[in-house]
Amino acid sequence: MTALVVSDIHLDAARPETAARFEEFLATEASGARALYVLGDLFEAWVGDDDPDPHRRAAARALGALSARGTALYFMHGNRDFLLGERFCEMTGGKLLVDPTLVERHGRRVLLTHGDALCTDDKPYQRLRALVRDPSWQRQFLKLRLGARELLARDARAGSQAHTATQQRMLMDVNDDAVADLFRRAGIETIVHGHTHRPGVYRHEVDGRLRTRIVTGDWYAQGSVLRWDADGLRLETLSR
Ligand code: MN
């Protein structure tokens, strides 16, 4: 049975065509799969599970319908939706995975991660990441009124876009040493992640062995899906 891996859908009211593409994917391809792994940034922003926003609710319902049809759903936090919580899991029938998580299927062990932790050259981002992933910071944030959370999230996105625009492209990609270190620590041959929006299959030589890093792409202009079955792992583009 097939497992599918996606990331970086960045669902947002401003991009209805992406939402339509993703919902169609859930209703068709994903419906036949044993499992669907969403490796972060499913949403462009997520300010708390109590958010009544109709677009986000509609996506949660579509995911809930998929899991009700028998596809196991797994979520990992991205840098945009790290506040996805237990209530979201109840709404969708999904399960949150810690980052990174080792998964074994079809005789193959693969380490799944969002990927932002590997971008260690971007020091300001790593400092921000440490702050917002801190449970006490998250508790304080979630105590704010929804409107205040939305405003802060909008400011953070604007700041992130300004930061991204001024950083060298190289600094925004994964750091090779961080990648090598993760291969070594996990003792595996294959890492799958998203976040960088640079889909592809990359080879890394670590301790004399060639290892594979597969990067799933964003869903801005098309879909990007990693198919994992008895034949192995294949990165595919959904053109619709
Ligand atoms: Mn990301």
py3Dmol code that shows the C-alpha trace and the ligand (Angstrom):
import py3Dmol

protein = """\
ATOM      1  CA  MET A   1       0.000   0.000   0.000  1.00  0.00           C
ATOM      2  CA  THR A   2       1.156   3.468  -0.884  1.00  0.00           C
ATOM      3  CA  ALA A   3       2.137   6.222   1.507  1.00  0.00           C
ATOM      4  CA  LEU A   4       2.229   9.809   0.272  1.00  0.00           C
ATOM      5  CA  VAL A   5       4.338  12.664   1.613  1.00  0.00           C
ATOM      6  CA  VAL A   6       3.620  16.339   0.987  1.00  0.00           C
ATOM      7  CA  SER A   7       4.666  19.651   2.532  1.00  0.00           C
ATOM      8  CA  ASP A   8       4.402  23.408   2.072  1.00  0.00           C
ATOM      9  CA  ILE A   9       0.860  23.618   0.770  1.00  0.00           C
ATOM     10  CA  HIS A  10       0.654  27.049   2.447  1.00  0.00           C
ATOM     11  CA  LEU A  11      -3.154  27.072   2.427  1.00  0.00           C
ATOM     12  CA  ASP A  12      -4.358  30.647   2.481  1.00  0.00           C
ATOM     13  CA  ALA A  13      -7.581  32.496   1.600  1.00  0.00           C
ATOM     14  CA  ALA A  14      -5.520  34.535  -0.886  1.00  0.00           C
ATOM     15  CA  ARG A  15      -4.689  31.391  -2.945  1.00  0.00           C
ATOM     16  CA  PRO A  16      -8.005  29.628  -3.669  1.00  0.00           C
ATOM     17  CA  GLU A  17      -6.497  27.674  -6.588  1.00  0.00           C
ATOM     18  CA  THR A  18      -4.011  26.003  -4.218  1.00  0.00           C
ATOM     19  CA  ALA A  19      -6.820  25.083  -1.832  1.00  0.00           C
ATOM     20  CA  ALA A  20      -8.818  23.626  -4.739  1.00  0.00           C
ATOM     21  CA  ARG A  21      -5.793  21.643  -5.977  1.00  0.00           C
ATOM     22  CA  PHE A  22      -5.123  20.249  -2.505  1.00  0.00           C
ATOM     23  CA  GLU A  23      -8.762  19.340  -1.847  1.00  0.00           C
ATOM     24  CA  GLU A  24      -8.910  17.538  -5.188  1.00  0.00           C
ATOM     25  CA  PHE A  25      -5.726  15.670  -4.282  1.00  0.00           C
ATOM     26  CA  LEU A  26      -7.298  14.618  -0.964  1.00  0.00           C
ATOM     27  CA  ALA A  27     -10.480  13.443  -2.700  1.00  0.00           C
ATOM     28  CA  THR A  28      -8.684  11.467  -5.433  1.00  0.00           C
ATOM     29  CA  GLU A  29      -5.031  10.354  -5.139  1.00  0.00           C
ATOM     30  CA  ALA A  30      -4.740  10.503  -1.390  1.00  0.00           C
ATOM     31  CA  SER A  31      -7.979   8.557  -0.923  1.00  0.00           C
ATOM     32  CA  GLY A  32      -6.399   5.355  -2.170  1.00  0.00           C
ATOM     33  CA  ALA A  33      -3.333   5.717   0.050  1.00  0.00           C
ATOM     34  CA  ARG A  34      -2.626   3.889   3.283  1.00  0.00           C
ATOM     35  CA  ALA A  35      -1.093   6.996   4.845  1.00  0.00           C
ATOM     36  CA  LEU A  36      -0.576  10.689   4.145  1.00  0.00           C
ATOM     37  CA  TYR A  37       2.282  12.560   5.818  1.00  0.00           C
ATOM     38  CA  VAL A  38       2.101  16.358   5.812  1.00  0.00           C
ATOM     39  CA  LEU A  39       5.570  17.615   6.689  1.00  0.00           C
ATOM     40  CA  GLY A  40       4.708  21.135   7.780  1.00  0.00           C
ATOM     41  CA  ASP A  41       3.437  24.435   6.412  1.00  0.00           C
ATOM     42  CA  LEU A  42       0.099  22.923   5.511  1.00  0.00           C
ATOM     43  CA  PHE A  43      -1.215  26.401   6.367  1.00  0.00           C
ATOM     44  CA  GLU A  44       0.307  29.767   5.524  1.00  0.00           C
ATOM     45  CA  ALA A  45      -0.498  30.702   9.099  1.00  0.00           C
ATOM     46  CA  TRP A  46      -2.110  28.977  12.077  1.00  0.00           C
ATOM     47  CA  VAL A  47      -2.762  31.114  15.132  1.00  0.00           C
ATOM     48  CA  GLY A  48      -4.526  28.491  17.245  1.00  0.00           C
ATOM     49  CA  ASP A  49      -6.957  25.578  16.981  1.00  0.00           C
ATOM     50  CA  ASP A  50      -9.792  27.889  18.171  1.00  0.00           C
ATOM     51  CA  ASP A  51      -9.610  29.915  14.919  1.00  0.00           C
ATOM     52  CA  PRO A  52     -13.067  29.855  13.235  1.00  0.00           C
ATOM     53  CA  ASP A  53     -11.691  31.003   9.835  1.00  0.00           C
ATOM     54  CA  PRO A  54     -13.908  29.252   7.241  1.00  0.00           C
ATOM     55  CA  HIS A  55     -11.061  28.477   4.796  1.00  0.00           C
ATOM     56  CA  ARG A  56      -8.992  26.761   7.466  1.00  0.00           C
ATOM     57  CA  ARG A  57     -12.083  24.921   8.740  1.00  0.00           C
ATOM     58  CA  ALA A  58     -12.894  23.713   5.223  1.00  0.00           C
ATOM     59  CA  ALA A  59      -9.371  22.305   4.844  1.00  0.00           C
ATOM     60  CA  ALA A  60      -9.673  20.576   8.225  1.00  0.00           C
ATOM     61  CA  ARG A  61     -12.991  19.046   7.123  1.00  0.00           C
ATOM     62  CA  ALA A  62     -11.492  17.757   3.856  1.00  0.00           C
ATOM     63  CA  LEU A  63      -8.644  16.161   5.807  1.00  0.00           C
ATOM     64  CA  GLY A  64     -11.167  14.703   8.271  1.00  0.00           C
ATOM     65  CA  ALA A  65     -13.114  13.162   5.377  1.00  0.00           C
ATOM     66  CA  LEU A  66      -9.909  11.563   4.077  1.00  0.00           C
ATOM     67  CA  SER A  67      -9.029   9.988   7.418  1.00  0.00           C
ATOM     68  CA  ALA A  68     -12.658   8.840   7.823  1.00  0.00           C
ATOM     69  CA  ARG A  69     -12.237   6.948   4.516  1.00  0.00           C
ATOM     70  CA  GLY A  70      -9.321   5.058   6.017  1.00  0.00           C
ATOM     71  CA  THR A  71      -6.138   6.956   5.136  1.00  0.00           C
ATOM     72  CA  ALA A  72      -3.915   7.425   8.193  1.00  0.00           C
ATOM     73  CA  LEU A  73      -3.020  11.104   8.553  1.00  0.00           C
ATOM     74  CA  TYR A  74       0.179  12.438  10.082  1.00  0.00           C
ATOM     75  CA  PHE A  75       1.181  16.052  10.606  1.00  0.00           C
ATOM     76  CA  MET A  76       4.484  17.668  11.419  1.00  0.00           C
ATOM     77  CA  HIS A  77       4.808  21.319  12.406  1.00  0.00           C
ATOM     78  CA  GLY A  78       6.276  23.781   9.916  1.00  0.00           C
ATOM     79  CA  ASN A  79       7.547  27.257  10.636  1.00  0.00           C
ATOM     80  CA  ARG A  80       4.131  28.680   9.653  1.00  0.00           C
ATOM     81  CA  ASP A  81       1.828  26.305  11.485  1.00  0.00           C
ATOM     82  CA  PHE A  82       3.802  25.236  14.555  1.00  0.00           C
ATOM     83  CA  LEU A  83       0.715  25.961  16.684  1.00  0.00           C
ATOM     84  CA  LEU A  84      -1.343  23.125  15.167  1.00  0.00           C
ATOM     85  CA  GLY A  85      -2.501  21.292  18.270  1.00  0.00           C
ATOM     86  CA  GLU A  86      -4.596  18.510  19.730  1.00  0.00           C
ATOM     87  CA  ARG A  87      -7.938  20.024  18.721  1.00  0.00           C
ATOM     88  CA  PHE A  88      -6.819  20.195  15.102  1.00  0.00           C
ATOM     89  CA  CYS A  89      -5.871  16.519  15.372  1.00  0.00           C
ATOM     90  CA  GLU A  90      -9.323  15.693  16.739  1.00  0.00           C
ATOM     91  CA  MET A  91     -10.971  17.664  13.898  1.00  0.00           C
ATOM     92  CA  THR A  92      -9.012  15.812  11.232  1.00  0.00           C
ATOM     93  CA  GLY A  93      -8.444  12.416  12.802  1.00  0.00           C
ATOM     94  CA  GLY A  94      -4.711  12.977  12.322  1.00  0.00           C
ATOM     95  CA  LYS A  95      -1.722  12.549  14.565  1.00  0.00           C
ATOM     96  CA  LEU A  96       1.093  15.019  15.249  1.00  0.00           C
ATOM     97  CA  LEU A  97       4.610  13.698  14.742  1.00  0.00           C
ATOM     98  CA  VAL A  98       7.668  15.134  16.470  1.00  0.00           C
ATOM     99  CA  ASP A  99      10.324  16.610  14.196  1.00  0.00           C
ATOM    100  CA  PRO A 100      12.243  14.542  13.136  1.00  0.00           C
ATOM    101  CA  THR A 101      10.464  11.165  13.055  1.00  0.00           C
ATOM    102  CA  LEU A 102      11.835   7.889  11.730  1.00  0.00           C
ATOM    103  CA  VAL A 103       9.324   5.907   9.663  1.00  0.00           C
ATOM    104  CA  GLU A 104       9.745   2.401   8.323  1.00  0.00           C
ATOM    105  CA  ARG A 105       7.679   1.166   5.376  1.00  0.00           C
ATOM    106  CA  HIS A 106       8.292  -1.387   2.639  1.00  0.00           C
ATOM    107  CA  GLY A 107      11.566  -2.379   4.292  1.00  0.00           C
ATOM    108  CA  ARG A 108      12.938   1.137   4.116  1.00  0.00           C
ATOM    109  CA  ARG A 109      13.757   3.506   6.971  1.00  0.00           C
ATOM    110  CA  VAL A 110      13.275   7.175   6.221  1.00  0.00           C
ATOM    111  CA  LEU A 111      13.731  10.185   8.470  1.00  0.00           C
ATOM    112  CA  LEU A 112      10.979  12.774   8.054  1.00  0.00           C
ATOM    113  CA  THR A 113      11.564  16.407   9.050  1.00  0.00           C
ATOM    114  CA  HIS A 114      10.144  19.808   8.097  1.00  0.00           C
ATOM    115  CA  GLY A 115      13.632  20.970   7.138  1.00  0.00           C
ATOM    116  CA  ASP A 116      13.887  24.405   8.743  1.00  0.00           C
ATOM    117  CA  ALA A 117      16.130  23.076  11.535  1.00  0.00           C
ATOM    118  CA  LEU A 118      18.688  22.180   8.835  1.00  0.00           C
ATOM    119  CA  CYS A 119      18.962  25.784   7.616  1.00  0.00           C
ATOM    120  CA  THR A 120      21.566  26.647  10.242  1.00  0.00           C
ATOM    121  CA  ASP A 121      23.289  29.356   8.136  1.00  0.00           C
ATOM    122  CA  ASP A 122      20.299  31.590   8.724  1.00  0.00           C
ATOM    123  CA  LYS A 123      21.157  32.614  12.292  1.00  0.00           C
ATOM    124  CA  PRO A 124      18.370  35.207  12.831  1.00  0.00           C
ATOM    125  CA  TYR A 125      15.797  32.615  11.739  1.00  0.00           C
ATOM    126  CA  GLN A 126      17.209  29.965  14.105  1.00  0.00           C
ATOM    127  CA  ARG A 127      16.958  32.417  17.025  1.00  0.00           C
ATOM    128  CA  LEU A 128      13.329  33.131  16.135  1.00  0.00           C
ATOM    129  CA  ARG A 129      12.646  29.408  15.796  1.00  0.00           C
ATOM    130  CA  ALA A 130      14.020  28.696  19.276  1.00  0.00           C
ATOM    131  CA  LEU A 131      11.753  31.397  20.716  1.00  0.00           C
ATOM    132  CA  VAL A 132       8.480  30.421  19.064  1.00  0.00           C
ATOM    133  CA  ARG A 133       8.983  26.694  19.648  1.00  0.00           C
ATOM    134  CA  ASP A 134       9.335  27.340  23.387  1.00  0.00           C
ATOM    135  CA  PRO A 135       6.229  25.922  25.149  1.00  0.00           C
ATOM    136  CA  SER A 136       5.945  28.832  27.609  1.00  0.00           C
ATOM    137  CA  TRP A 137       6.100  31.384  24.737  1.00  0.00           C
ATOM    138  CA  GLN A 138       3.371  29.395  22.969  1.00  0.00           C
ATOM    139  CA  ARG A 139       1.168  29.319  26.093  1.00  0.00           C
ATOM    140  CA  GLN A 140       1.436  33.105  26.453  1.00  0.00           C
ATOM    141  CA  PHE A 141       0.708  33.648  22.759  1.00  0.00           C
ATOM    142  CA  LEU A 142      -2.362  31.390  22.812  1.00  0.00           C
ATOM    143  CA  LYS A 143      -3.781  33.388  25.747  1.00  0.00           C
ATOM    144  CA  LEU A 144      -4.051  36.484  23.540  1.00  0.00           C
ATOM    145  CA  ARG A 145      -7.310  37.318  21.799  1.00  0.00           C
ATOM    146  CA  LEU A 146      -7.613  35.811  18.328  1.00  0.00           C
ATOM    147  CA  GLY A 147      -7.488  39.245  16.649  1.00  0.00           C
ATOM    148  CA  ALA A 148      -4.242  40.105  18.421  1.00  0.00           C
ATOM    149  CA  ARG A 149      -2.733  36.753  17.412  1.00  0.00           C
ATOM    150  CA  GLU A 150      -3.739  37.384  13.758  1.00  0.00           C
ATOM    151  CA  LEU A 151      -2.072  40.803  13.832  1.00  0.00           C
ATOM    152  CA  LEU A 152       1.140  39.427  15.339  1.00  0.00           C
ATOM    153  CA  ALA A 153       1.194  36.585  12.802  1.00  0.00           C
ATOM    154  CA  ARG A 154       0.752  39.087   9.950  1.00  0.00           C
ATOM    155  CA  ASP A 155       3.658  41.187  11.282  1.00  0.00           C
ATOM    156  CA  ALA A 156       5.797  38.052  11.609  1.00  0.00           C
ATOM    157  CA  ARG A 157       5.030  37.059   7.995  1.00  0.00           C
ATOM    158  CA  ALA A 158       5.909  40.544   6.730  1.00  0.00           C
ATOM    159  CA  GLY A 159       9.141  40.427   8.737  1.00  0.00           C
ATOM    160  CA  SER A 160       9.919  36.948   7.401  1.00  0.00           C
ATOM    161  CA  GLN A 161       9.328  38.064   3.789  1.00  0.00           C
ATOM    162  CA  ALA A 162      11.586  41.107   4.247  1.00  0.00           C
ATOM    163  CA  HIS A 163      14.237  38.859   5.827  1.00  0.00           C
ATOM    164  CA  THR A 164      13.979  36.284   3.013  1.00  0.00           C
ATOM    165  CA  ALA A 165      14.310  39.017   0.384  1.00  0.00           C
ATOM    166  CA  THR A 166      17.569  40.329   1.850  1.00  0.00           C
ATOM    167  CA  GLN A 167      19.235  36.991   2.630  1.00  0.00           C
ATOM    168  CA  GLN A 168      21.517  35.353   0.098  1.00  0.00           C
ATOM    169  CA  ARG A 169      19.820  32.363  -1.513  1.00  0.00           C
ATOM    170  CA  MET A 170      22.560  30.086  -0.220  1.00  0.00           C
ATOM    171  CA  LEU A 171      21.895  30.976   3.406  1.00  0.00           C
ATOM    172  CA  MET A 172      18.241  30.010   3.038  1.00  0.00           C
ATOM    173  CA  ASP A 173      19.041  26.437   1.958  1.00  0.00           C
ATOM    174  CA  VAL A 174      20.062  23.543   4.186  1.00  0.00           C
ATOM    175  CA  ASN A 175      23.574  23.524   5.609  1.00  0.00           C
ATOM    176  CA  ASP A 176      25.582  20.501   4.403  1.00  0.00           C
ATOM    177  CA  ASP A 177      27.171  19.904   7.825  1.00  0.00           C
ATOM    178  CA  ALA A 178      23.761  19.968   9.519  1.00  0.00           C
ATOM    179  CA  VAL A 179      22.497  17.460   6.942  1.00  0.00           C
ATOM    180  CA  ALA A 180      25.533  15.183   7.410  1.00  0.00           C
ATOM    181  CA  ASP A 181      25.124  15.397  11.184  1.00  0.00           C
ATOM    182  CA  LEU A 182      21.457  14.361  10.958  1.00  0.00           C
ATOM    183  CA  PHE A 183      22.254  11.395   8.668  1.00  0.00           C
ATOM    184  CA  ARG A 184      24.912  10.316  11.171  1.00  0.00           C
ATOM    185  CA  ARG A 185      22.830  10.768  14.334  1.00  0.00           C
ATOM    186  CA  ALA A 186      19.806   8.962  12.859  1.00  0.00           C
ATOM    187  CA  GLY A 187      21.965   6.272  11.250  1.00  0.00           C
ATOM    188  CA  ILE A 188      19.884   6.264   8.063  1.00  0.00           C
ATOM    189  CA  GLU A 189      20.322   6.537   4.306  1.00  0.00           C
ATOM    190  CA  THR A 190      17.311   8.671   3.438  1.00  0.00           C
ATOM    191  CA  ILE A 191      15.958  11.987   4.709  1.00  0.00           C
ATOM    192  CA  VAL A 192      12.749  13.556   3.389  1.00  0.00           C
ATOM    193  CA  HIS A 193      11.885  17.182   4.085  1.00  0.00           C
ATOM    194  CA  GLY A 194      10.184  20.274   2.675  1.00  0.00           C
ATOM    195  CA  HIS A 195      10.544  23.911   3.691  1.00  0.00           C
ATOM    196  CA  THR A 196      13.199  25.072   1.189  1.00  0.00           C
ATOM    197  CA  HIS A 197      10.819  24.961  -1.805  1.00  0.00           C
ATOM    198  CA  ARG A 198      13.616  23.343  -3.815  1.00  0.00           C
ATOM    199  CA  PRO A 199      12.091  20.015  -4.786  1.00  0.00           C
ATOM    200  CA  GLY A 200      14.488  17.349  -5.934  1.00  0.00           C
ATOM    201  CA  VAL A 201      16.608  14.359  -5.039  1.00  0.00           C
ATOM    202  CA  TYR A 202      19.996  15.350  -3.591  1.00  0.00           C
ATOM    203  CA  ARG A 203      22.964  13.075  -2.870  1.00  0.00           C
ATOM    204  CA  HIS A 204      25.249  13.531   0.120  1.00  0.00           C
ATOM    205  CA  GLU A 205      28.398  11.581   0.805  1.00  0.00           C
ATOM    206  CA  VAL A 206      28.632  11.045   4.553  1.00  0.00           C
ATOM    207  CA  ASP A 207      31.416   8.922   6.068  1.00  0.00           C
ATOM    208  CA  GLY A 208      32.135   7.403   2.655  1.00  0.00           C
ATOM    209  CA  ARG A 209      28.531   6.370   1.986  1.00  0.00           C
ATOM    210  CA  LEU A 210      26.234   8.023  -0.525  1.00  0.00           C
ATOM    211  CA  ARG A 211      22.930   9.049   1.086  1.00  0.00           C
ATOM    212  CA  THR A 212      19.760  10.535  -0.304  1.00  0.00           C
ATOM    213  CA  ARG A 213      17.862  13.668   0.674  1.00  0.00           C
ATOM    214  CA  ILE A 214      14.503  14.097  -1.003  1.00  0.00           C
ATOM    215  CA  VAL A 215      12.884  17.528  -0.885  1.00  0.00           C
ATOM    216  CA  THR A 216       9.157  17.924  -1.496  1.00  0.00           C
ATOM    217  CA  GLY A 217       8.117  21.172  -3.180  1.00  0.00           C
ATOM    218  CA  ASP A 218       5.538  23.845  -2.455  1.00  0.00           C
ATOM    219  CA  TRP A 219       2.002  23.918  -3.849  1.00  0.00           C
ATOM    220  CA  TYR A 220       1.928  27.500  -5.155  1.00  0.00           C
ATOM    221  CA  ALA A 221       1.733  26.703  -8.881  1.00  0.00           C
ATOM    222  CA  GLN A 222       1.387  22.881  -8.841  1.00  0.00           C
ATOM    223  CA  GLY A 223       1.323  19.964  -6.463  1.00  0.00           C
ATOM    224  CA  SER A 224       4.398  18.100  -5.230  1.00  0.00           C
ATOM    225  CA  VAL A 225       4.017  14.576  -3.868  1.00  0.00           C
ATOM    226  CA  LEU A 226       6.433  11.895  -2.774  1.00  0.00           C
ATOM    227  CA  ARG A 227       5.041   8.438  -3.452  1.00  0.00           C
ATOM    228  CA  TRP A 228       6.373   5.642  -1.263  1.00  0.00           C
ATOM    229  CA  ASP A 229       5.444   2.072  -2.132  1.00  0.00           C
ATOM    230  CA  ALA A 230       7.024  -1.346  -2.682  1.00  0.00           C
ATOM    231  CA  ASP A 231       8.937   0.062  -5.681  1.00  0.00           C
ATOM    232  CA  GLY A 232      10.625   2.733  -3.585  1.00  0.00           C
ATOM    233  CA  LEU A 233      10.337   6.514  -3.336  1.00  0.00           C
ATOM    234  CA  ARG A 234       9.331   8.720  -6.268  1.00  0.00           C
ATOM    235  CA  LEU A 235       8.945  12.473  -6.271  1.00  0.00           C
ATOM    236  CA  GLU A 236       6.088  13.539  -8.542  1.00  0.00           C
ATOM    237  CA  THR A 237       4.626  16.816  -9.739  1.00  0.00           C
ATOM    238  CA  LEU A 238       0.861  17.204 -10.005  1.00  0.00           C
ATOM    239  CA  SER A 239       0.376  19.552 -12.912  1.00  0.00           C
ATOM    240  CA  ARG A 240      -3.304  20.264 -12.371  1.00  0.00           C
TER     241      ARG A 240
END
"""
ligand_1 = """\
1
MN
Mn 8.647 26.018 6.148
"""
view = py3Dmol.view(width=600, height=400)
view.addModel(protein, "pdb")
view.setStyle({"model": 0}, {"cartoon": {"style": "trace"}})
view.addModel(ligand_1, "xyz")
view.setStyle({"model": 1}, {"stick": {}})
view.zoomTo()
view.show()
